[in-house]
């Protein structure tokens, strides 16, 4: 039977990264104290370094840029559908007038 992966909150990860950045201890020592998997803290630190406060958006949540892209893609689909409907309506009315 497989073990389920533990999930950590955004706040927990931020605190762990802060501890790693301010502590004199090694990542391995901090991981042991926190009871997290070996190597996980270095992954969190790397991600936090790359993305800053936007790191660890949470389950199902997207970064602001990704959310904006998703909204624009939805709008694009909707506009294409509206355009296609208008083309069909125009074709129907143009055919009736002949």
One Martini backbone bead per residue (centre of mass of N, CA, C, O) as a GRO file, in nm:
protein
   98
    1UNK     BB    1   0.095   0.037   0.024
    2UNK     BB    2   0.066   0.364  -0.033
    3UNK     BB    3   0.181   0.664   0.043
    4UNK     BB    4   0.091   0.970   0.117
    5UNK     BB    5   0.146   1.277   0.042
    6UNK     BB    6   0.240   1.544   0.192
    7UNK     BB    7   0.088   1.849   0.288
    8UNK     BB    8   0.177   2.192   0.258
    9UNK     BB    9   0.160   2.495   0.342
   10UNK     BB   10   0.248   2.800   0.252
   11UNK     BB   11   0.336   2.900   0.531
   12UNK     BB   12   0.523   2.667   0.600
   13UNK     BB   13   0.720   2.710   0.366
   14UNK     BB   14   0.799   3.000   0.434
   15UNK     BB   15   0.911   2.935   0.715
   16UNK     BB   16   1.124   2.728   0.625
   17UNK     BB   17   1.280   2.922   0.443
   18UNK     BB   18   1.342   3.132   0.658
   19UNK     BB   19   1.502   2.940   0.837
   20UNK     BB   20   1.718   2.865   0.625
   21UNK     BB   21   1.820   3.170   0.584
   22UNK     BB   22   1.877   3.231   0.913
   23UNK     BB   23   2.023   2.979   0.971
   24UNK     BB   24   2.308   2.775   1.068
   25UNK     BB   25   2.184   2.539   0.957
   26UNK     BB   26   2.123   2.279   0.781
   27UNK     BB   27   1.900   2.140   0.580
   28UNK     BB   28   1.904   1.860   0.711
   29UNK     BB   29   1.847   1.954   1.001
   30UNK     BB   30   1.579   2.094   0.941
   31UNK     BB   31   1.432   1.851   0.820
   32UNK     BB   32   1.445   1.679   1.075
   33UNK     BB   33   1.293   1.876   1.264
   34UNK     BB   34   1.032   1.894   1.065
   35UNK     BB   35   0.979   1.616   0.910
   36UNK     BB   36   1.104   1.614   0.625
   37UNK     BB   37   1.208   1.548   0.334
   38UNK     BB   38   1.477   1.492   0.172
   39UNK     BB   39   1.530   1.793  -0.029
   40UNK     BB   40   1.277   1.980   0.005
   41UNK     BB   41   1.396   2.249   0.103
   42UNK     BB   42   1.565   2.312  -0.151
   43UNK     BB   43   1.320   2.335  -0.335
   44UNK     BB   44   1.182   2.568  -0.188
   45UNK     BB   45   1.412   2.770  -0.208
   46UNK     BB   46   1.429   2.777  -0.514
   47UNK     BB   47   1.139   2.866  -0.568
   48UNK     BB   48   1.152   3.125  -0.396
   49UNK     BB   49   1.386   3.257  -0.551
   50UNK     BB   50   1.235   3.266  -0.830
   51UNK     BB   51   0.921   3.374  -0.716
   52UNK     BB   52   0.878   3.442  -0.434
   53UNK     BB   53   0.569   3.524  -0.305
   54UNK     BB   54   0.436   3.337  -0.548
   55UNK     BB   55   0.502   3.098  -0.415
   56UNK     BB   56   0.292   2.862  -0.341
   57UNK     BB   57  -0.032   2.887  -0.429
   58UNK     BB   58  -0.170   2.612  -0.434
   59UNK     BB   59  -0.439   2.423  -0.460
   60UNK     BB   60  -0.568   2.526  -0.770
   61UNK     BB   61  -0.378   2.758  -0.788
   62UNK     BB   62  -0.266   3.048  -0.951
   63UNK     BB   63  -0.087   3.249  -1.095
   64UNK     BB   64  -0.152   3.550  -1.218
   65UNK     BB   65  -0.053   3.488  -1.508
   66UNK     BB   66  -0.206   3.219  -1.543
   67UNK     BB   67  -0.489   3.332  -1.491
   68UNK     BB   68  -0.488   3.531  -1.728
   69UNK     BB   69  -0.452   3.322  -1.949
   70UNK     BB   70  -0.709   3.164  -1.889
   71UNK     BB   71  -0.906   3.398  -1.939
   72UNK     BB   72  -0.819   3.455  -2.235
   73UNK     BB   73  -0.888   3.174  -2.344
   74UNK     BB   74  -1.188   3.185  -2.280
   75UNK     BB   75  -1.250   3.441  -2.442
   76UNK     BB   76  -1.156   3.330  -2.713
   77UNK     BB   77  -1.366   3.107  -2.735
   78UNK     BB   78  -1.617   3.286  -2.713
   79UNK     BB   79  -1.554   3.469  -2.961
   80UNK     BB   80  -1.551   3.241  -3.170
   81UNK     BB   81  -1.843   3.153  -3.128
   82UNK     BB   82  -1.973   3.423  -3.199
   83UNK     BB   83  -1.858   3.443  -3.483
   84UNK     BB   84  -1.983   3.182  -3.594
   85UNK     BB   85  -2.276   3.266  -3.552
   86UNK     BB   86  -2.267   3.523  -3.728
   87UNK     BB   87  -2.196   3.379  -3.990
   88UNK     BB   88  -2.452   3.204  -4.005
   89UNK     BB   89  -2.658   3.434  -4.001
   90UNK     BB   90  -2.553   3.577  -4.253
   91UNK     BB   91  -2.598   3.338  -4.444
   92UNK     BB   92  -2.903   3.314  -4.404
   93UNK     BB   93  -2.984   3.610  -4.486
   94UNK     BB   94  -2.846   3.610  -4.766
   95UNK     BB   95  -3.013   3.374  -4.888
   96UNK     BB   96  -3.310   3.500  -4.851
   97UNK     BB   97  -3.263   3.764  -5.048
   98UNK     BB   98  -3.243   3.605  -5.338
   0.00000   0.00000   0.00000
